[in-house]
Amino acid sequence: MDLSAYRPNVGVVLFHPDGRVWLGRRAATPPPHNWQFPQGGVDAGEDLEAAARRELEEETGARSVTLLGRTDDWIAYDFPPDAPAHRSRNFKGQKQVWFAFRFEGQEREFDLTAHHEPEFDAWRWGYLAEAPELIVPFKRPAYEAVAKAFAAFAAKPA
């Protein structure tokens, strides 16, 4: 697959020490598919892990993290045809490298309003296996790939 038409992006799965994952509820997005992981664009020349750490801190406030792993390859998804032009910026979709981090801090570190307009208006700990069902449908195959890639770090639902 030619990925030159896809916007470079990073995604972060933040694991609680018990294996649950951080899920953010997208601000101003109606349910049911309004929960996702932190993600964002990569600046020109920016190291991918540095971009992941930056996006995580900007969107959640979390800084106390340890790298667990990353996906080997890009995981891509297409924007739906009705995506707003400001989101797509002439890209077909996004290609993402995903990072798994373990959260080592205190929950008071989370601050959804720390940077610019908040991406999320609420957060919770959940299970990696449930994430593909919580995300907007056009991102579901990407989330299924991420769940498979990081399954070894994840707690199983009760």
PyMOL CGO cylinders between C-alpha atoms (Angstrom):
from pymol import cmd
from pymol.cgo import CYLINDER

trace = [
    CYLINDER, 0.00, 0.00, 0.00, 1.33, 3.42, -0.96, 0.3, 1, 1, 1, 1, 1, 1,
    CYLINDER, 1.33, 3.42, -0.96, 1.17, 5.53, 2.20, 0.3, 1, 1, 1, 1, 1, 1,
    CYLINDER, 1.17, 5.53, 2.20, 2.38, 8.81, 0.66, 0.3, 1, 1, 1, 1, 1, 1,
    CYLINDER, 2.38, 8.81, 0.66, -1.20, 10.18, 0.62, 0.3, 1, 1, 1, 1, 1, 1,
    CYLINDER, -1.20, 10.18, 0.62, -1.60, 9.59, 4.39, 0.3, 1, 1, 1, 1, 1, 1,
    CYLINDER, -1.60, 9.59, 4.39, -0.85, 12.13, 7.12, 0.3, 1, 1, 1, 1, 1, 1,
    CYLINDER, -0.85, 12.13, 7.12, 1.92, 10.97, 9.51, 0.3, 1, 1, 1, 1, 1, 1,
    CYLINDER, 1.92, 10.97, 9.51, 0.49, 10.49, 12.98, 0.3, 1, 1, 1, 1, 1, 1,
    CYLINDER, 0.49, 10.49, 12.98, 1.25, 8.77, 16.28, 0.3, 1, 1, 1, 1, 1, 1,
    CYLINDER, 1.25, 8.77, 16.28, -1.12, 7.04, 18.68, 0.3, 1, 1, 1, 1, 1, 1,
    CYLINDER, -1.12, 7.04, 18.68, -0.64, 6.18, 22.34, 0.3, 1, 1, 1, 1, 1, 1,
    CYLINDER, -0.64, 6.18, 22.34, -2.06, 3.39, 24.44, 0.3, 1, 1, 1, 1, 1, 1,
    CYLINDER, -2.06, 3.39, 24.44, -1.41, 4.32, 28.07, 0.3, 1, 1, 1, 1, 1, 1,
    CYLINDER, -1.41, 4.32, 28.07, -1.47, 1.31, 30.36, 0.3, 1, 1, 1, 1, 1, 1,
    CYLINDER, -1.47, 1.31, 30.36, -2.30, 1.45, 34.04, 0.3, 1, 1, 1, 1, 1, 1,
    CYLINDER, -2.30, 1.45, 34.04, 0.10, -0.77, 36.05, 0.3, 1, 1, 1, 1, 1, 1,
    CYLINDER, 0.10, -0.77, 36.05, -2.77, -3.28, 36.37, 0.3, 1, 1, 1, 1, 1, 1,
    CYLINDER, -2.77, -3.28, 36.37, -3.07, -3.60, 32.57, 0.3, 1, 1, 1, 1, 1, 1,
    CYLINDER, -3.07, -3.60, 32.57, -6.15, -1.47, 31.97, 0.3, 1, 1, 1, 1, 1, 1,
    CYLINDER, -6.15, -1.47, 31.97, -5.87, 1.34, 29.41, 0.3, 1, 1, 1, 1, 1, 1,
    CYLINDER, -5.87, 1.34, 29.41, -6.60, 5.07, 29.43, 0.3, 1, 1, 1, 1, 1, 1,
    CYLINDER, -6.60, 5.07, 29.43, -9.63, 6.01, 27.33, 0.3, 1, 1, 1, 1, 1, 1,
    CYLINDER, -9.63, 6.01, 27.33, -10.60, 9.60, 26.59, 0.3, 1, 1, 1, 1, 1, 1,
    CYLINDER, -10.60, 9.60, 26.59, -14.08, 10.78, 25.68, 0.3, 1, 1, 1, 1, 1, 1,
    CYLINDER, -14.08, 10.78, 25.68, -13.81, 13.13, 22.70, 0.3, 1, 1, 1, 1, 1, 1,
    CYLINDER, -13.81, 13.13, 22.70, -15.11, 16.57, 23.51, 0.3, 1, 1, 1, 1, 1, 1,
    CYLINDER, -15.11, 16.57, 23.51, -18.30, 17.61, 21.68, 0.3, 1, 1, 1, 1, 1, 1,
    CYLINDER, -18.30, 17.61, 21.68, -18.69, 14.18, 20.09, 0.3, 1, 1, 1, 1, 1, 1,
    CYLINDER, -18.69, 14.18, 20.09, -21.99, 12.36, 20.63, 0.3, 1, 1, 1, 1, 1, 1,
    CYLINDER, -21.99, 12.36, 20.63, -22.05, 8.75, 21.82, 0.3, 1, 1, 1, 1, 1, 1,
    CYLINDER, -22.05, 8.75, 21.82, -21.78, 5.87, 21.27, 0.3, 1, 1, 1, 1, 1, 1,
    CYLINDER, -21.78, 5.87, 21.27, -18.44, 5.95, 19.40, 0.3, 1, 1, 1, 1, 1, 1,
    CYLINDER, -18.44, 5.95, 19.40, -16.78, 8.83, 21.21, 0.3, 1, 1, 1, 1, 1, 1,
    CYLINDER, -16.78, 8.83, 21.21, -13.97, 7.19, 23.20, 0.3, 1, 1, 1, 1, 1, 1,
    CYLINDER, -13.97, 7.19, 23.20, -10.43, 6.89, 21.89, 0.3, 1, 1, 1, 1, 1, 1,
    CYLINDER, -10.43, 6.89, 21.89, -6.74, 6.87, 22.70, 0.3, 1, 1, 1, 1, 1, 1,
    CYLINDER, -6.74, 6.87, 22.70, -4.55, 9.97, 22.47, 0.3, 1, 1, 1, 1, 1, 1,
    CYLINDER, -4.55, 9.97, 22.47, -3.19, 10.57, 18.99, 0.3, 1, 1, 1, 1, 1, 1,
    CYLINDER, -3.19, 10.57, 18.99, -1.87, 13.40, 16.88, 0.3, 1, 1, 1, 1, 1, 1,
    CYLINDER, -1.87, 13.40, 16.88, 0.22, 14.62, 14.02, 0.3, 1, 1, 1, 1, 1, 1,
    CYLINDER, 0.22, 14.62, 14.02, 3.98, 14.40, 13.69, 0.3, 1, 1, 1, 1, 1, 1,
    CYLINDER, 3.98, 14.40, 13.69, 5.85, 17.64, 13.04, 0.3, 1, 1, 1, 1, 1, 1,
    CYLINDER, 5.85, 17.64, 13.04, 8.34, 17.70, 10.15, 0.3, 1, 1, 1, 1, 1, 1,
    CYLINDER, 8.34, 17.70, 10.15, 11.57, 16.04, 11.29, 0.3, 1, 1, 1, 1, 1, 1,
    CYLINDER, 11.57, 16.04, 11.29, 10.12, 15.07, 14.70, 0.3, 1, 1, 1, 1, 1, 1,
    CYLINDER, 10.12, 15.07, 14.70, 11.16, 11.76, 16.23, 0.3, 1, 1, 1, 1, 1, 1,
    CYLINDER, 11.16, 11.76, 16.23, 8.12, 9.47, 16.46, 0.3, 1, 1, 1, 1, 1, 1,
    CYLINDER, 8.12, 9.47, 16.46, 8.55, 8.59, 20.14, 0.3, 1, 1, 1, 1, 1, 1,
    CYLINDER, 8.55, 8.59, 20.14, 9.05, 12.26, 20.98, 0.3, 1, 1, 1, 1, 1, 1,
    CYLINDER, 9.05, 12.26, 20.98, 5.85, 13.06, 19.06, 0.3, 1, 1, 1, 1, 1, 1,
    CYLINDER, 5.85, 13.06, 19.06, 3.97, 10.37, 21.00, 0.3, 1, 1, 1, 1, 1, 1,
    CYLINDER, 3.97, 10.37, 21.00, 5.19, 11.73, 24.34, 0.3, 1, 1, 1, 1, 1, 1,
    CYLINDER, 5.19, 11.73, 24.34, 4.30, 15.29, 23.28, 0.3, 1, 1, 1, 1, 1, 1,
    CYLINDER, 4.30, 15.29, 23.28, 0.80, 14.33, 22.13, 0.3, 1, 1, 1, 1, 1, 1,
    CYLINDER, 0.80, 14.33, 22.13, 0.20, 12.31, 25.31, 0.3, 1, 1, 1, 1, 1, 1,
    CYLINDER, 0.20, 12.31, 25.31, 1.18, 15.24, 27.51, 0.3, 1, 1, 1, 1, 1, 1,
    CYLINDER, 1.18, 15.24, 27.51, -0.77, 17.80, 25.45, 0.3, 1, 1, 1, 1, 1, 1,
    CYLINDER, -0.77, 17.80, 25.45, -3.97, 15.76, 25.43, 0.3, 1, 1, 1, 1, 1, 1,
    CYLINDER, -3.97, 15.76, 25.43, -3.88, 14.18, 28.92, 0.3, 1, 1, 1, 1, 1, 1,
    CYLINDER, -3.88, 14.18, 28.92, -1.25, 15.97, 31.01, 0.3, 1, 1, 1, 1, 1, 1,
    CYLINDER, -1.25, 15.97, 31.01, 0.52, 12.63, 31.62, 0.3, 1, 1, 1, 1, 1, 1,
    CYLINDER, 0.52, 12.63, 31.62, 4.31, 12.80, 31.79, 0.3, 1, 1, 1, 1, 1, 1,
    CYLINDER, 4.31, 12.80, 31.79, 5.25, 9.96, 34.15, 0.3, 1, 1, 1, 1, 1, 1,
    CYLINDER, 5.25, 9.96, 34.15, 5.42, 7.14, 31.64, 0.3, 1, 1, 1, 1, 1, 1,
    CYLINDER, 5.42, 7.14, 31.64, 7.71, 4.28, 30.66, 0.3, 1, 1, 1, 1, 1, 1,
    CYLINDER, 7.71, 4.28, 30.66, 7.91, 2.92, 27.12, 0.3, 1, 1, 1, 1, 1, 1,
    CYLINDER, 7.91, 2.92, 27.12, 6.61, -0.64, 26.78, 0.3, 1, 1, 1, 1, 1, 1,
    CYLINDER, 6.61, -0.64, 26.78, 6.68, -1.02, 23.01, 0.3, 1, 1, 1, 1, 1, 1,
    CYLINDER, 6.68, -1.02, 23.01, 5.63, 0.30, 19.62, 0.3, 1, 1, 1, 1, 1, 1,
    CYLINDER, 5.63, 0.30, 19.62, 4.20, -1.04, 16.41, 0.3, 1, 1, 1, 1, 1, 1,
    CYLINDER, 4.20, -1.04, 16.41, 6.79, -2.01, 13.84, 0.3, 1, 1, 1, 1, 1, 1,
    CYLINDER, 6.79, -2.01, 13.84, 4.95, -0.59, 10.85, 0.3, 1, 1, 1, 1, 1, 1,
    CYLINDER, 4.95, -0.59, 10.85, 2.48, 2.15, 10.03, 0.3, 1, 1, 1, 1, 1, 1,
    CYLINDER, 2.48, 2.15, 10.03, -1.19, 1.37, 10.62, 0.3, 1, 1, 1, 1, 1, 1,
    CYLINDER, -1.19, 1.37, 10.62, -3.34, 3.38, 8.21, 0.3, 1, 1, 1, 1, 1, 1,
    CYLINDER, -3.34, 3.38, 8.21, -6.98, 4.32, 7.95, 0.3, 1, 1, 1, 1, 1, 1,
    CYLINDER, -6.98, 4.32, 7.95, -8.94, 6.36, 5.42, 0.3, 1, 1, 1, 1, 1, 1,
    CYLINDER, -8.94, 6.36, 5.42, -10.95, 9.43, 6.31, 0.3, 1, 1, 1, 1, 1, 1,
    CYLINDER, -10.95, 9.43, 6.31, -14.65, 8.98, 5.53, 0.3, 1, 1, 1, 1, 1, 1,
    CYLINDER, -14.65, 8.98, 5.53, -15.91, 10.90, 2.48, 0.3, 1, 1, 1, 1, 1, 1,
    CYLINDER, -15.91, 10.90, 2.48, -17.79, 13.36, 4.70, 0.3, 1, 1, 1, 1, 1, 1,
    CYLINDER, -17.79, 13.36, 4.70, -14.74, 14.27, 6.84, 0.3, 1, 1, 1, 1, 1, 1,
    CYLINDER, -14.74, 14.27, 6.84, -14.39, 18.04, 7.26, 0.3, 1, 1, 1, 1, 1, 1,
    CYLINDER, -14.39, 18.04, 7.26, -11.78, 19.55, 4.95, 0.3, 1, 1, 1, 1, 1, 1,
    CYLINDER, -11.78, 19.55, 4.95, -9.82, 21.00, 7.87, 0.3, 1, 1, 1, 1, 1, 1,
    CYLINDER, -9.82, 21.00, 7.87, -9.25, 17.47, 9.19, 0.3, 1, 1, 1, 1, 1, 1,
    CYLINDER, -9.25, 17.47, 9.19, -8.13, 15.85, 5.99, 0.3, 1, 1, 1, 1, 1, 1,
    CYLINDER, -8.13, 15.85, 5.99, -5.93, 18.65, 4.60, 0.3, 1, 1, 1, 1, 1, 1,
    CYLINDER, -5.93, 18.65, 4.60, -5.79, 16.89, 1.25, 0.3, 1, 1, 1, 1, 1, 1,
    CYLINDER, -5.79, 16.89, 1.25, -4.75, 13.58, 2.81, 0.3, 1, 1, 1, 1, 1, 1,
    CYLINDER, -4.75, 13.58, 2.81, -6.56, 10.33, 2.07, 0.3, 1, 1, 1, 1, 1, 1,
    CYLINDER, -6.56, 10.33, 2.07, -6.28, 9.35, 5.73, 0.3, 1, 1, 1, 1, 1, 1,
    CYLINDER, -6.28, 9.35, 5.73, -3.73, 8.90, 8.46, 0.3, 1, 1, 1, 1, 1, 1,
    CYLINDER, -3.73, 8.90, 8.46, -0.82, 6.52, 8.91, 0.3, 1, 1, 1, 1, 1, 1,
    CYLINDER, -0.82, 6.52, 8.91, 0.10, 5.90, 12.51, 0.3, 1, 1, 1, 1, 1, 1,
    CYLINDER, 0.10, 5.90, 12.51, 2.87, 4.38, 14.53, 0.3, 1, 1, 1, 1, 1, 1,
    CYLINDER, 2.87, 4.38, 14.53, 1.44, 3.36, 17.89, 0.3, 1, 1, 1, 1, 1, 1,
    CYLINDER, 1.44, 3.36, 17.89, 3.28, 3.44, 21.21, 0.3, 1, 1, 1, 1, 1, 1,
    CYLINDER, 3.28, 3.44, 21.21, 2.47, 1.59, 24.43, 0.3, 1, 1, 1, 1, 1, 1,
    CYLINDER, 2.47, 1.59, 24.43, 3.46, 3.36, 27.64, 0.3, 1, 1, 1, 1, 1, 1,
    CYLINDER, 3.46, 3.36, 27.64, 2.93, 2.35, 31.27, 0.3, 1, 1, 1, 1, 1, 1,
    CYLINDER, 2.93, 2.35, 31.27, 1.67, 5.15, 33.51, 0.3, 1, 1, 1, 1, 1, 1,
    CYLINDER, 1.67, 5.15, 33.51, 3.97, 5.55, 36.53, 0.3, 1, 1, 1, 1, 1, 1,
    CYLINDER, 3.97, 5.55, 36.53, 2.47, 8.69, 38.11, 0.3, 1, 1, 1, 1, 1, 1,
    CYLINDER, 2.47, 8.69, 38.11, -0.49, 9.72, 40.22, 0.3, 1, 1, 1, 1, 1, 1,
    CYLINDER, -0.49, 9.72, 40.22, -3.89, 10.23, 38.62, 0.3, 1, 1, 1, 1, 1, 1,
    CYLINDER, -3.89, 10.23, 38.62, -3.88, 13.90, 39.64, 0.3, 1, 1, 1, 1, 1, 1,
    CYLINDER, -3.88, 13.90, 39.64, -1.32, 14.30, 36.83, 0.3, 1, 1, 1, 1, 1, 1,
    CYLINDER, -1.32, 14.30, 36.83, -4.14, 14.01, 34.29, 0.3, 1, 1, 1, 1, 1, 1,
    CYLINDER, -4.14, 14.01, 34.29, -5.24, 17.47, 33.16, 0.3, 1, 1, 1, 1, 1, 1,
    CYLINDER, -5.24, 17.47, 33.16, -7.42, 17.51, 30.07, 0.3, 1, 1, 1, 1, 1, 1,
    CYLINDER, -7.42, 17.51, 30.07, -7.29, 21.32, 29.86, 0.3, 1, 1, 1, 1, 1, 1,
    CYLINDER, -7.29, 21.32, 29.86, -3.52, 21.75, 30.13, 0.3, 1, 1, 1, 1, 1, 1,
    CYLINDER, -3.52, 21.75, 30.13, -2.96, 22.62, 26.47, 0.3, 1, 1, 1, 1, 1, 1,
    CYLINDER, -2.96, 22.62, 26.47, -5.02, 24.41, 23.79, 0.3, 1, 1, 1, 1, 1, 1,
    CYLINDER, -5.02, 24.41, 23.79, -8.62, 23.44, 23.21, 0.3, 1, 1, 1, 1, 1, 1,
    CYLINDER, -8.62, 23.44, 23.21, -9.24, 20.14, 25.04, 0.3, 1, 1, 1, 1, 1, 1,
    CYLINDER, -9.24, 20.14, 25.04, -9.38, 17.02, 22.91, 0.3, 1, 1, 1, 1, 1, 1,
    CYLINDER, -9.38, 17.02, 22.91, -11.20, 15.11, 25.67, 0.3, 1, 1, 1, 1, 1, 1,
    CYLINDER, -11.20, 15.11, 25.67, -13.83, 16.12, 28.22, 0.3, 1, 1, 1, 1, 1, 1,
    CYLINDER, -13.83, 16.12, 28.22, -13.61, 12.97, 30.38, 0.3, 1, 1, 1, 1, 1, 1,
    CYLINDER, -13.61, 12.97, 30.38, -11.44, 9.91, 30.81, 0.3, 1, 1, 1, 1, 1, 1,
    CYLINDER, -11.44, 9.91, 30.81, -11.55, 6.47, 32.41, 0.3, 1, 1, 1, 1, 1, 1,
    CYLINDER, -11.55, 6.47, 32.41, -9.58, 3.27, 32.73, 0.3, 1, 1, 1, 1, 1, 1,
    CYLINDER, -9.58, 3.27, 32.73, -10.93, 0.49, 30.53, 0.3, 1, 1, 1, 1, 1, 1,
    CYLINDER, -10.93, 0.49, 30.53, -9.82, -2.64, 28.73, 0.3, 1, 1, 1, 1, 1, 1,
    CYLINDER, -9.82, -2.64, 28.73, -7.83, -2.77, 25.52, 0.3, 1, 1, 1, 1, 1, 1,
    CYLINDER, -7.83, -2.77, 25.52, -10.16, -5.45, 24.14, 0.3, 1, 1, 1, 1, 1, 1,
    CYLINDER, -10.16, -5.45, 24.14, -13.16, -3.07, 24.36, 0.3, 1, 1, 1, 1, 1, 1,
    CYLINDER, -13.16, -3.07, 24.36, -11.48, -0.14, 22.58, 0.3, 1, 1, 1, 1, 1, 1,
    CYLINDER, -11.48, -0.14, 22.58, -12.35, -1.18, 18.98, 0.3, 1, 1, 1, 1, 1, 1,
    CYLINDER, -12.35, -1.18, 18.98, -16.06, -1.10, 19.85, 0.3, 1, 1, 1, 1, 1, 1,
    CYLINDER, -16.06, -1.10, 19.85, -15.80, 2.39, 21.39, 0.3, 1, 1, 1, 1, 1, 1,
    CYLINDER, -15.80, 2.39, 21.39, -14.06, 4.15, 18.49, 0.3, 1, 1, 1, 1, 1, 1,
    CYLINDER, -14.06, 4.15, 18.49, -15.72, 5.65, 15.43, 0.3, 1, 1, 1, 1, 1, 1,
    CYLINDER, -15.72, 5.65, 15.43, -16.30, 2.84, 12.91, 0.3, 1, 1, 1, 1, 1, 1,
    CYLINDER, -16.30, 2.84, 12.91, -13.84, 4.10, 10.26, 0.3, 1, 1, 1, 1, 1, 1,
    CYLINDER, -13.84, 4.10, 10.26, -10.97, 3.72, 12.79, 0.3, 1, 1, 1, 1, 1, 1,
    CYLINDER, -10.97, 3.72, 12.79, -12.06, 0.29, 14.04, 0.3, 1, 1, 1, 1, 1, 1,
    CYLINDER, -12.06, 0.29, 14.04, -9.67, -1.83, 11.89, 0.3, 1, 1, 1, 1, 1, 1,
    CYLINDER, -9.67, -1.83, 11.89, -6.74, 0.30, 13.11, 0.3, 1, 1, 1, 1, 1, 1,
    CYLINDER, -6.74, 0.30, 13.11, -7.81, -0.17, 16.73, 0.3, 1, 1, 1, 1, 1, 1,
    CYLINDER, -7.81, -0.17, 16.73, -8.17, -3.91, 16.19, 0.3, 1, 1, 1, 1, 1, 1,
    CYLINDER, -8.17, -3.91, 16.19, -4.57, -3.99, 14.91, 0.3, 1, 1, 1, 1, 1, 1,
    CYLINDER, -4.57, -3.99, 14.91, -3.37, -1.95, 17.90, 0.3, 1, 1, 1, 1, 1, 1,
    CYLINDER, -3.37, -1.95, 17.90, -5.24, -4.22, 20.34, 0.3, 1, 1, 1, 1, 1, 1,
    CYLINDER, -5.24, -4.22, 20.34, -3.57, -7.24, 18.77, 0.3, 1, 1, 1, 1, 1, 1,
    CYLINDER, -3.57, -7.24, 18.77, -0.12, -5.61, 18.79, 0.3, 1, 1, 1, 1, 1, 1,
    CYLINDER, -0.12, -5.61, 18.79, -0.29, -4.67, 22.49, 0.3, 1, 1, 1, 1, 1, 1,
    CYLINDER, -0.29, -4.67, 22.49, -2.34, -7.59, 23.85, 0.3, 1, 1, 1, 1, 1, 1,
    CYLINDER, -2.34, -7.59, 23.85, 0.61, -8.88, 25.89, 0.3, 1, 1, 1, 1, 1, 1,
    CYLINDER, 0.61, -8.88, 25.89, 0.50, -5.73, 28.08, 0.3, 1, 1, 1, 1, 1, 1,
    CYLINDER, 0.50, -5.73, 28.08, -3.25, -5.77, 28.62, 0.3, 1, 1, 1, 1, 1, 1,
    CYLINDER, -3.25, -5.77, 28.62, -5.49, -6.93, 31.45, 0.3, 1, 1, 1, 1, 1, 1,
    CYLINDER, -5.49, -6.93, 31.45, -8.36, -9.15, 30.43, 0.3, 1, 1, 1, 1, 1, 1,
    CYLINDER, -8.36, -9.15, 30.43, -11.95, -7.99, 31.13, 0.3, 1, 1, 1, 1, 1, 1,
    CYLINDER, -11.95, -7.99, 31.13, -13.58, -9.67, 34.12, 0.3, 1, 1, 1, 1, 1, 1,
]
cmd.load_cgo(trace, "trace")
